[in-house]
Amino acid sequence: MSKVLIIGAGGVGRVVAYKCAQNNNVFTQICLASRTKSKCDLIAEDIKTRLGVTISTAQVDADHVPELVKLIKEVQPELVINVALPYQDLTIMDACLETGVHYLDTANYEPQDEAKFEYSWQWAYQDRFKQAGLTAILGCGFDPGVTSIYTAYAAKHHFDTIEYLDIVDCNGGDHGKAFATNFNPEINIREVTQKGRYWENGQWVETEPHEIRKDLTYPSIGKKASYVIYHEELESLVKNFPSLKRARFWMTFGDEYLTHLRVIQNIGMASIEPINYEGKEIVPLQFLKAVLPDPGSLGDNYVGETSIGCRIKGKKDGQDKTYYVYNNCSHQAAFDETRAQGVSYTTGVPAMIGAMMLLTKKWSGAGVFNVEEMNPDPFMEQLMTQGLPWVEVHDGDLEL
Ligand SMILES: NC(=O)c1ccc[n+]([C@@H]2O[C@H](COP(=O)([O-])OP(=O)(O)OC[C@H]3O[C@@H](n4cnc5c(N)ncnc54)[C@H](OP(=O)(O)O)[C@@H]3O)[C@@H](O)[C@H]2O)c1
């Protein structure tokens, strides 16, 4: 008997709930809770109709620890899967500590009033989780998440030392909208408008936003303009794999997307500074989120694929070696299975697998862990059968 509490009923929460329900031999009881309970109820109804599995739902404002503690005490889960927003990471970790429950998330903490994400806030919980004998797994989506597991798997099985890591993230899909983000618009725009940053020779190198561009070829998709941006898994990967001489993260953006982004910034709509509008305080970026398409609604017309992977160079038996491991995910196939588009799917499936690893004791340990610190093998095995199969290319041209 393993009870799980999922917090957050957006695109990712929907996929996590679906995948847990599909694996109800492991997740014997599932509760989906969020700020707006009606969204949880819609997902629960859909799961009942399509999978015949009953899940319970609840309302919670995860900004408030006492509310969370009350809910966790009622539900009595073994694990909380946090797929709300990064702003809620610390309150949910606090509530897990108070109630003696394991914790897992997909994105690192960000303070709401500062567009800055780093692991320091969550790593600071290390001693408290350790003393409580509880496990906190950080960053168990696709990137961070699967990309970190890919790196750990490569280091374990294919290299003596890994030296160059390029994480390449391509969304080759088309949702037919002039501008929309694939996950929470506020979080997404904060992420992609900040300065670029990558690791080289023991230090961080900062760039202007989208300063470094290169056309990279993605399997089944083709050449796409790709840009170096800062992404959170780089921080833990360079710490956990000190042999890395360089680590970068590339993301594809279309010209149309970048033009919209530039306009949004130029007219002040990406600002997180509150302004006074007709006697009411509003945050421009939060207002923008309210008028942009809901990422969860993009699914039914979304065509094309995502392709995300790791391109790695290093040494094996004294020889230079290259290795590319990736997954391609079809937006349409994701929607047919879960009624969510590919970006939500590629995040939600790994979160469910991470939860499965903890509940089946394939992953364990007291403290706060990034996923690459865990055994990658049973996770990689599950990826193959849970909808995100991976492909390896040995000694190919990495283009980088
Ligand atoms: N690692 C990866 O690969 C990856 C990729 C994409 C996304 N992510 C992360 O996945 C998470 C979910 O993304 P998403 O696209 O599903 O976002 P979303 O569609 O905006 O959904 C967020 C959900 O969280 C709920 N929520 C927000 N504030 C809350 C609060 N105070 N208390 C309780 N619930 C609250 C929202 O409720 P309301 O409906 O009431 O607003 C909504 O149901 C984000 O943290 C995102 O950064 C990770």
Ligand as a Chemical Component Dictionary entry (heavy atoms), coordinates in Angstrom:
data_LIG
# 
_chem_comp.id                   LIG 
_chem_comp.type                 NON-POLYMER 
_chem_comp.pdbx_formal_charge   0 
_chem_comp.three_letter_code    LIG 
# 
loop_
_chem_comp_atom.comp_id 
_chem_comp_atom.atom_id 
_chem_comp_atom.alt_atom_id 
_chem_comp_atom.type_symbol 
_chem_comp_atom.charge 
_chem_comp_atom.model_Cartn_x 
_chem_comp_atom.model_Cartn_y 
_chem_comp_atom.model_Cartn_z 
_chem_comp_atom.pdbx_ordinal 
LIG N1  N1  N 0  11.910 19.778 -14.947 1  
LIG C1  C1  C 0  11.217 19.992 -16.047 2  
LIG O1  O1  O 0  11.527 19.395 -17.083 3  
LIG C2  C2  C 0  10.026 20.918 -16.061 4  
LIG C3  C3  C 0  9.453  21.266 -17.294 5  
LIG C4  C4  C 0  8.279  22.015 -17.302 6  
LIG C5  C5  C 0  7.720  22.448 -16.095 7  
LIG N2  N2  N 1  8.337  22.136 -14.910 8  
LIG C6  C6  C 0  7.758  22.568 -13.625 9  
LIG O2  O2  O 0  6.528  21.877 -13.402 10 
LIG C7  C7  C 0  5.701  22.647 -12.543 11 
LIG C8  C8  C 0  4.272  22.662 -13.071 12 
LIG O3  O3  O 0  4.235  23.202 -14.373 13 
LIG P1  P1  P 0  2.845  23.347 -15.168 14 
LIG O4  O4  O 0  3.168  23.613 -16.576 15 
LIG O5  O5  O -1 1.951  22.204 -14.824 16 
LIG O6  O6  O 0  2.279  24.692 -14.510 17 
LIG P2  P2  P 0  0.768  25.219 -14.472 18 
LIG O7  O7  O 0  -0.003 24.644 -15.611 19 
LIG O8  O8  O 0  0.842  26.668 -14.259 20 
LIG O9  O9  O 0  0.189  24.518 -13.141 21 
LIG C9  C9  C 0  0.606  24.881 -11.868 22 
LIG C10 C10 C 0  -0.406 24.331 -10.878 23 
LIG O10 O10 O 0  0.026  24.684 -9.553  24 
LIG C11 C11 C 0  -1.065 25.244 -8.861  25 
LIG N3  N3  N 0  -0.635 26.216 -7.863  26 
LIG C12 C12 C 0  -0.032 27.416 -8.068  27 
LIG N4  N4  N 0  0.139  28.045 -6.905  28 
LIG C13 C13 C 0  -0.366 27.221 -5.940  29 
LIG C14 C14 C 0  -0.491 27.311 -4.552  30 
LIG N5  N5  N 0  -0.075 28.379 -3.869  31 
LIG N6  N6  N 0  -1.074 26.294 -3.898  32 
LIG C15 C15 C 0  -1.518 25.189 -4.565  33 
LIG N7  N7  N 0  -1.435 25.051 -5.887  34 
LIG C16 C16 C 0  -0.865 26.056 -6.564  35 
LIG C17 C17 C 0  -1.888 25.928 -9.923  36 
LIG O11 O11 O 0  -3.158 26.164 -9.406  37 
LIG P3  P3  P 0  -4.171 27.254 -10.030 38 
LIG O12 O12 O 0  -4.792 26.533 -11.158 39 
LIG O13 O13 O 0  -5.105 27.602 -8.956  40 
LIG O14 O14 O 0  -3.335 28.432 -10.477 41 
LIG C18 C18 C 0  -1.811 24.909 -11.049 42 
LIG O15 O15 O 0  -2.743 23.891 -10.871 43 
LIG C19 C19 C 0  6.371  24.038 -12.466 44 
LIG O16 O16 O 0  7.072  24.110 -11.251 45 
LIG C20 C20 C 0  7.350  24.020 -13.609 46 
LIG O17 O17 O 0  8.461  24.856 -13.358 47 
LIG C21 C21 C 0  9.460  21.356 -14.876 48 
# 
loop_
_chem_comp_bond.comp_id 
_chem_comp_bond.atom_id_1 
_chem_comp_bond.atom_id_2 
_chem_comp_bond.value_order 
_chem_comp_bond.pdbx_ordinal 
LIG N1  C1  SING 1  
LIG C1  O1  DOUB 2  
LIG C1  C2  SING 3  
LIG C2  C3  SING 4  
LIG C2  C21 DOUB 5  
LIG C3  C4  DOUB 6  
LIG C4  C5  SING 7  
LIG C5  N2  DOUB 8  
LIG N2  C6  SING 9  
LIG N2  C21 SING 10 
LIG C6  O2  SING 11 
LIG C6  C20 SING 12 
LIG O2  C7  SING 13 
LIG C7  C8  SING 14 
LIG C7  C19 SING 15 
LIG C8  O3  SING 16 
LIG O3  P1  SING 17 
LIG P1  O4  DOUB 18 
LIG P1  O5  SING 19 
LIG P1  O6  SING 20 
LIG O6  P2  SING 21 
LIG P2  O7  DOUB 22 
LIG P2  O8  SING 23 
LIG P2  O9  SING 24 
LIG O9  C9  SING 25 
LIG C9  C10 SING 26 
LIG C10 O10 SING 27 
LIG C10 C18 SING 28 
LIG O10 C11 SING 29 
LIG C11 N3  SING 30 
LIG C11 C17 SING 31 
LIG N3  C12 SING 32 
LIG N3  C16 SING 33 
LIG C12 N4  DOUB 34 
LIG N4  C13 SING 35 
LIG C13 C14 SING 36 
LIG C13 C16 DOUB 37 
LIG C14 N5  SING 38 
LIG C14 N6  DOUB 39 
LIG N6  C15 SING 40 
LIG C15 N7  DOUB 41 
LIG N7  C16 SING 42 
LIG C17 O11 SING 43 
LIG C17 C18 SING 44 
LIG O11 P3  SING 45 
LIG P3  O12 DOUB 46 
LIG P3  O13 SING 47 
LIG P3  O14 SING 48 
LIG C18 O15 SING 49 
LIG C19 O16 SING 50 
LIG C19 C20 SING 51 
LIG C20 O17 SING 52 
# 
